[in-house]
Amino acid sequence: LIRPLRQKLDTIKNPTLIIWGKNDRVIPVAHAQVAVKNIPGARLELFDKCGHMPMFECPEKFNKLVLDFLAE
């Protein structure tokens, strides 16, 4: 992640769900791992066989995960 953004991640106080495709060739999964380590209480969900756009590539799984997260 770019340094200015990384330095501010720990200021996020809201519940945070990070959804990432394991096969993302645009932004590596390592960026998601940095984010989840630096956002207090964040949760990371990695989608197998999914790239940069999990909301389009795996819509049913994505929508269920988001709706369940919002219901918590």
Secondary structure, 3 states (H helix, E strand, C coil): CCHHHHHHHHHCCCCCEEEEECCCCCCCHHHHHHHHHHCCCCEEEEECCCCCCHHHHCHHHHHHHHHHHHHC
